C-alpha cells in the first residue's frame, strides 16, 4: 500500500505523463494534417511519436516497480524494457538533436563557407546522423545483451558483484553512447546559436529597432528551446538514475515516484515549449482551445 504522500506524488506523475502524451499527440496531429510535409514536419512528427512511446515505457515500468516488483525481475520484463528503452530513448534524442540542427541551419546567419555548405545539405546531414543512430543502437543492443546475460546467470545477486565499478561505468556509457553523442551535438548547437545571437545584436544596432526586435525575438525563442532541451535532458537522466537506485538499492517507493516525476519532465515539458515557440503549432493550439470553448458553450446551452 502507498502512503498519502506517495499516492499524491503518483497522481501528479500520472497527470504529468497524461498531459505529455496529449501535448505530443497534438504536435503529431497538427503536423499530419498539413498538406505540405517538409523536413521540419518529419522531425516534429517523429519526435512526438518517440516521446509518446518514451512516456509510456517510463510510466508502465514505474507502475510495475511499485505494484508488481516480482514481474520486474522476470526475464521477459528485463529484455522488453531494455530494448524498448534503447529504441525510444535513442530515437527521441536523435529527433531532438535533428531539430536543434535544423534550427541552427535555418535561423542564424553565419558568413562562414562551411556553414553555407551545411545549410545546403541539411538532408544529407540528417541521413548521416541517422547512420549514427543505427550504430548507437547496435552498440547499445550488444552491451545490453551482455549485461542481461550476466544478470540472468546470477539472478539472486547484483550486477555490481560481477562487474567492478570501472566495468559497470563503461557498460552504461556504451549503452548510452548514442545519447551522449547527440547530447554533445545539442550543446555545440546551443553554443553556436548564442554566438549568432550576440553577433546579430551587434549588427542590428545600426538598423531600425523594429527589425532588430523581430529578428532578435526569433533567435531568443530558438535559444530557449535549445537551452530547455539541454536542462530537461539532464534532469531526465537524473530522474532515471534516482528511479533505478531507489528500486534496486534502497527499496524506497517515495524516492522511486520522485525519480518518475523528474524523468517524465523532459518528454512532457519540452513538447509544450516547442508548441509555444513554433508559430504554426501555437496558432493551431489556440484554434483548438477556441473550438473546445465553443463546444462547451453549445453543450451548456443544450443542457439549460
GINORQUI-V155311 format. One record per helix or strand of 2 or more residues. SS is the DSSP state (hx for helix, st for strand). FROM is the first residue (numbers start at 0). TO is the last residue. Records with the same first field share a line. If there is no record, write none. Layout:
SS->FROM-TO, FROM-TO
//
This chain:
hx->3-31, 38-66, 68-71, 74-105, 112-119, 121-152, 158-161, 164-174, 176-203, 208-249, 252-276, 278-302
//
